[in-house]
Amino acid sequence: MLIRKLYDEELYKAVDLLIECWNDDYRGVVLTNTIDREEKLKYLTSWINEKYDDIRRIYGAFDGEKFAGFVGASIAEREDSDDGVELSYLFVKREYRRRGLGIKLIKSIVDEFKVYGFRELIVYNWHEVSSNKYYLYLGGKVKKQVVQSPKGKDTLVDVFVWNLADIIKTLNDMLYARDVQHGGLHVKKKLDESIIITTDCSNDDYDCVCKGLFKHNVMKTEGVLRKPGIDINLYLKTSDEETIGAILCDTFNYCMYIDVMWINEKYRGKGYGRILITEAERMAREYGCIFAHTCTFSYQSPWFYKRCGYEVFSILDDYPDGIKQYFLKKRF
């Protein structure tokens, strides 16, 4: 199941599903057969594309070429939450229900909004429809009730609220508790009389795998992997200790790998990035590294690395929306 951004030319799929669910799932609660397809499509296109002081997203779920459902969210109204995101749309085709798709759709969008610093999730939902049980199942609390009048019929609406971190944890736990056949991530399969493949694990299991791989690499390289074996982590900070940037590097096989390179937008274009990378390279050379390498996306900073003397040795261009990943190296 692929969950991705819905393009303008695909929004009709969302509208058709919305109308289908409105006339089926909401029958007896709201007036059915009252949504004009073209008007709704025009509204949804405007809702996602017009420039507001807002963040608006619509993601669709695809089972191969078949459209299975969609989710939409935006910043919540101040009257509902000072730092909340509102789940504006969640519709799943009937044949894909009870397969974890709703969980995946909600997770796909709340994960993104959490990065922006939002702390609550708000959902408006008709009190008498069956999906209310779903939001209660997800741990939602009814913050208040309001009356809305879609197409002239007064209808009671429950306003649900979640702590965003809590709902994300709940969604993750649900996915790992549900087996793969039912849309989850849990696997436990017997391969033969003595071996199983499973997602069940502990911290000790994780450490066992990492230590085993590391030991193998060190032995197979006769210790070269460990050279020089230091982390080079340099931070940019203001005089009052605010972190505004960093370069975080691993060293192995006499190479410095730039894992993270970031500078706060307010401080870009001032030469700090070049200073960071130059200092990291100097430290790496002193410890015996003979080259550096990294990767970066086309929307990040391939041009920056090129200006610092790095050359592109490979490009991965299979990402959607024309995004490319550049792999770069520099010999010291």
N, C-alpha and C positions, 0 to 999 in steps of 0.2 A: 504494500500500500504506500503510494507516494503522496505526501502532503506538501503542497507548494502554493505559492502566490497564484491567485486567479487573475489572468489577464483580462483586459476590457472586453475582448471578443469572446470570452468564456463566461462572462457574468450572467448571460441568459440561462446557463445551466443552474446557477444559484437561484435565480428568480423562479424558474420552473419548479424547482424542488420546494422553494418557500411556498409557492401557491398550492402545490400538491399537499404539503403538510398542513397548511392553513385550512384547506377544505376537508382534510381527513382527520388529523389529530385534534384540531380545534373545533370540530363539528359539535354544535349544541352549546358552545361557550361563546363564540363570536359568530357574526354573520358570515356565512360562507359564500363563495362565488362572487366576491365583491372587489377583488384585486384586479386592476387592469395591468396586463403583462407589460405593455410598452411603457406605461407610466412608472411602474415599479423598476423596470430596467433603467430608465432614464434617471430615476432617483438614486439607485444603487451606484450607477456610474458616476454621478455627481458626488455622492457621499464619499467615495473612495478617492476621487481625483481632485476635487476642488481644494484650494489651499486654505486650510483653517489653522488656528492655533491649537492643533490637535495631532494625535498620532492615530491613524486608521489603517487597519489591516483586514484583508479577507483572504483566507487560505482554503483551497479545495482539496479534497481527497480523491485519488484516482486509483482504481484497481485495474491496472493496465490502461486501456483506453476508456474504461467505464467510469463515469462520475458517480461517486458514492456519498458525498456529503460536503458541507462547508461550514466554516466558522468565521465570525467577524467580531472585531473588538475596537474600542476607541477609549479615550480618556473619559472617565466618569464625570458626571455633573457635580459641581461643588456641593450641592444640597445633599448628595448621596455620600460623597467621600472627598476629603481634601487631597488624598494621594491614591486614588483608586482607578482601576480600569474596568470598564463595563463590557461584559460579554453581550454584544448586540445581536448576534446571530449564532445559532447552532442547530443545524438540520442534517439528519442522516436518513438516507433512503431505507425503507423498511427492511429490505433484504440484508442490509449491513448492520442492523441493530443487534445488540447483545453479543457483539464481537469486539468490543473494546474501542471502536472507532471514535465514539464520543469522547472517551478519555484521551485518546491521542490528539484529537482536534483541539480540545481545550488546552492540553499541555503545550501543543505547538505554538499557541499564541500567548499564553500567560508566561511561558519561559522568556519570551522576547520582551514583554512589558516589564518583567522584573528587572531586566538589565537597565531600563530607564529609571529605576528607583521607585516604582509604584509598590504599594504595600497592601492594597486590598483589591478584591475582586467583587464586582457588583453584577447581579443578574436580575432583570425584571422578567417575571414569568406568570402566565395566567394561573390563578389559584386552582382552578378546577380541572386543568389538563393533566394527563398522566405524567408528563415530563417533570412535574413538581416533585414526584417521588424520586426521580433521578437526582435532582439537586439536593434533596434531603439525604439520599444515599451517599452523595459526595461530601456530606458533612456541612452543608450550608445552613446558616441560621437566618430566619426571617427577621430582617431589621425593621420592616414596616410593611403596611399594606396600603395600597392606593386604588382608586377607581379610575379606570380609563374607559373611553367610549369609542372603540374602533368602529367606524362606519355607523355610528349612532346608537350602539348597544352598550349600556353600562356593564363593565366586567371588572371583577376584583382581581388585582394583581399583587402577588407576593414579591417583595424586594429582598433577595438573598444577599448575604455578605460572607466573605471568607477572608482570613488573613492570607495574603498571597503566598508566603513561604509555606504555610500549612497546606494549602490546596495543592501546591506543587509536590510536596512530600506525599500527600494522599494519592495523587495521580501516579507518581512513581511506584509507590507501594502496591497499588492496584495492578499496574502493568506487570510487575515482577511476581505477583501472586497468581496471575492468570496465565494459563498455559498457552503455548504458541498457537495451538489449534483454535483457541477462542480469542485470538487477537492480542495475547499478552507476550511476555518475554521469558516466562518460566519454561525451562527445559529440564527434563529428567528422563533419559532414555537408556535402556540397557543395550550395550553393544555386543557383549558376550557374557559368559558365565561370571566373569570377575570384574568387568569394566562397565562403567556408566558414563554418559556425558550429561552434564547438568549445569545449571546456573547457580545452584546452591553453593555458597562459599563463605569463608571467614577471612579475617585479616591474615591469619596464618597461611591460608591457602594462597592468597595473593603474594605474600612474602616468599613463599616456597617457589612460585613460578619465577618471580623477578630475580631471586638469588640464583636459581638454577640456570637461567639464561645468562646472567652476568658471569657466573663461574665458567660456563661453556665458552663464552666469548673471550675471557681472559686466557683460558687454557689454549684455545685454538690460535690465538695471536701471540702466544708465548709472552704474555704480559703487555704487549704493545697497546691493547685497548685501554689499559690503565694509565697511559702516558699522555699528558701529565696528570690527568685525573683530578683537576681542580675546577671549582665553579668560579666564574668571573661575573659578578653581579654588581653593577654600578648604578646608583640612583641619583637623580637630579632632585634637589630639595631647595625650597626657599629658606630664607633666614629664620622663619618661624616653624621649620621642620615639615612643611607641607610637601608631599611627594608629587612632583610634576612630570616625572619621566624616569625611564630606566632602560638599561640593556642587560639582559640575563642570558648568560652563555654557559654551555657545558664544554669540557675539553676531553677528547679521547682520540686515540690513534694519531696523536700529534696534530689534531685538528681542533679549531675553535668553532663550535656550532652556535650560531645566534638563534636562540629559542624565542626570545621576546624582545621587541624593540618598540617602545612607545613614549610619546611626549604629549602632554596636555596641549590641546588645540591653541590655547592662549599663548603658548611659548614656542610654537612652531615658526620656522622661517628665521630664526635668530642664530642658527649655527650650532645649537646645543647637540643636535643629533650627530653631526660630524665629530664633535668633541668626544661624545660618548663612545662612538665606534672606534675612533682613533686610539683612545686610551685603552679600550678593551683589547684591541689588536696589539698594542705595545706590551700589555701584560701577558698576552698569550705567547708572543714571541720570546719574552724573557723566560717563560716556562717551557720553551722548546717546540711550540706549535709551528708548523711550516705553511699552513694555509687555513682559511676560514670558509665556511659556507652557510647558507641559510635558504629559506624560501619565503615568498611574499605573494600576496594576491594583487591583481591588476588594480583594484580599488585602494590598495594600500600604498606601497612605496618602492616599486621596482626602480623607478628613476633615481631615487635617493641612493640606493646601493650602487647603481651604475656610476653615479657621480663620485662615489667613494672608492672607485676602482674595481668593483665587482663585475664579473661577466656572466651573462646568462648561459647556462649549459643545457637547460631543458625547460620546456613549457608544457604544462598540463592544461588542455583547453576543453575538457569534457564537462565542465560545470555549466549550469544553466545561466541564462541572461548575459552570455558573452563574457563571463568571469573567467580569467586565466590565472594559473598559479605558476610563478616564475621561480626557478631554482638557480641560485647564483653562487659563485665561488671567487675567491681571491687568493692568489699565491703571495706569500710574504717574501 
